[in-house]
């Protein structure tokens, strides 16, 4: 089997109306929860004017 170390598994995903402040929220969460083996990602869909927050476990 392959090495599983460092592998990210998505555990939740949610869409929201686009808001540039979400970048700061995601940064805050990542800095304060990294020791919990949780990471947050943010993707912007310009066509739909939406942002998707993904929560990963590693």
ChimeraX commands (.cxc) that place a marker at each C-alpha (Angstrom):
marker #1 position 0.00,0.00,0.00 radius 0.5
marker #1 position 1.03,3.62,-0.56 radius 0.5
marker #1 position 2.13,6.05,2.10 radius 0.5
marker #1 position -0.95,7.71,3.63 radius 0.5
marker #1 position 1.02,10.37,5.54 radius 0.5
marker #1 position 0.13,13.89,4.43 radius 0.5
marker #1 position -3.01,12.77,2.60 radius 0.5
marker #1 position -5.93,15.19,2.85 radius 0.5
marker #1 position -9.44,13.82,3.19 radius 0.5
marker #1 position -12.36,16.17,2.60 radius 0.5
marker #1 position -14.84,15.86,5.46 radius 0.5
marker #1 position -17.23,18.71,4.64 radius 0.5
marker #1 position -17.99,21.26,1.94 radius 0.5
marker #1 position -20.41,24.18,1.80 radius 0.5
marker #1 position -21.18,26.98,-0.68 radius 0.5
marker #1 position -21.76,30.60,0.34 radius 0.5
marker #1 position -22.35,33.87,-1.50 radius 0.5
marker #1 position -18.96,35.35,-2.42 radius 0.5
marker #1 position -17.49,37.50,0.33 radius 0.5
marker #1 position -13.86,38.61,0.35 radius 0.5
marker #1 position -13.80,38.48,4.18 radius 0.5
marker #1 position -14.01,34.67,4.05 radius 0.5
marker #1 position -10.31,34.61,3.15 radius 0.5
marker #1 position -9.50,36.09,6.56 radius 0.5
marker #1 position -11.82,33.65,8.34 radius 0.5
marker #1 position -10.20,30.66,6.63 radius 0.5
marker #1 position -6.71,31.98,7.46 radius 0.5
marker #1 position -7.72,32.44,11.12 radius 0.5
marker #1 position -9.17,28.92,11.33 radius 0.5
marker #1 position -6.11,27.32,9.70 radius 0.5
marker #1 position -3.69,29.09,12.03 radius 0.5
marker #1 position -5.62,28.16,15.16 radius 0.5
marker #1 position -6.75,24.62,14.37 radius 0.5
marker #1 position -3.69,23.12,12.65 radius 0.5
marker #1 position -2.83,21.12,15.79 radius 0.5
marker #1 position -6.27,19.44,15.52 radius 0.5
marker #1 position -5.27,17.95,12.13 radius 0.5
marker #1 position -7.94,20.01,10.37 radius 0.5
marker #1 position -7.35,22.32,7.40 radius 0.5
marker #1 position -9.75,24.65,5.61 radius 0.5
marker #1 position -9.76,25.54,1.94 radius 0.5
marker #1 position -11.60,28.22,-0.01 radius 0.5
marker #1 position -12.50,28.19,-3.70 radius 0.5
marker #1 position -14.14,31.09,-5.54 radius 0.5
marker #1 position -16.47,30.51,-8.49 radius 0.5
marker #1 position -16.55,33.88,-10.25 radius 0.5
marker #1 position -19.28,32.83,-12.69 radius 0.5
marker #1 position -21.72,31.92,-9.90 radius 0.5
marker #1 position -20.42,34.58,-7.49 radius 0.5
marker #1 position -20.04,31.86,-4.84 radius 0.5
marker #1 position -17.31,30.61,-2.56 radius 0.5
marker #1 position -16.91,27.05,-1.35 radius 0.5
marker #1 position -15.38,26.23,2.01 radius 0.5
marker #1 position -13.86,22.76,2.22 radius 0.5
marker #1 position -12.79,21.15,5.49 radius 0.5
marker #1 position -10.00,18.59,5.30 radius 0.5
marker #1 position -8.62,16.13,7.81 radius 0.5
marker #1 position -5.00,15.01,7.57 radius 0.5
marker link #1:1,2 radius 0.2
marker link #1:2,3 radius 0.2
marker link #1:3,4 radius 0.2
marker link #1:4,5 radius 0.2
marker link #1:5,6 radius 0.2
marker link #1:6,7 radius 0.2
marker link #1:7,8 radius 0.2
marker link #1:8,9 radius 0.2
marker link #1:9,10 radius 0.2
marker link #1:10,11 radius 0.2
marker link #1:11,12 radius 0.2
marker link #1:12,13 radius 0.2
marker link #1:13,14 radius 0.2
marker link #1:14,15 radius 0.2
marker link #1:15,16 radius 0.2
marker link #1:16,17 radius 0.2
marker link #1:17,18 radius 0.2
marker link #1:18,19 radius 0.2
marker link #1:19,20 radius 0.2
marker link #1:20,21 radius 0.2
marker link #1:21,22 radius 0.2
marker link #1:22,23 radius 0.2
marker link #1:23,24 radius 0.2
marker link #1:24,25 radius 0.2
marker link #1:25,26 radius 0.2
marker link #1:26,27 radius 0.2
marker link #1:27,28 radius 0.2
marker link #1:28,29 radius 0.2
marker link #1:29,30 radius 0.2
marker link #1:30,31 radius 0.2
marker link #1:31,32 radius 0.2
marker link #1:32,33 radius 0.2
marker link #1:33,34 radius 0.2
marker link #1:34,35 radius 0.2
marker link #1:35,36 radius 0.2
marker link #1:36,37 radius 0.2
marker link #1:37,38 radius 0.2
marker link #1:38,39 radius 0.2
marker link #1:39,40 radius 0.2
marker link #1:40,41 radius 0.2
marker link #1:41,42 radius 0.2
marker link #1:42,43 radius 0.2
marker link #1:43,44 radius 0.2
marker link #1:44,45 radius 0.2
marker link #1:45,46 radius 0.2
marker link #1:46,47 radius 0.2
marker link #1:47,48 radius 0.2
marker link #1:48,49 radius 0.2
marker link #1:49,50 radius 0.2
marker link #1:50,51 radius 0.2
marker link #1:51,52 radius 0.2
marker link #1:52,53 radius 0.2
marker link #1:53,54 radius 0.2
marker link #1:54,55 radius 0.2
marker link #1:55,56 radius 0.2
marker link #1:56,57 radius 0.2
marker link #1:57,58 radius 0.2
view
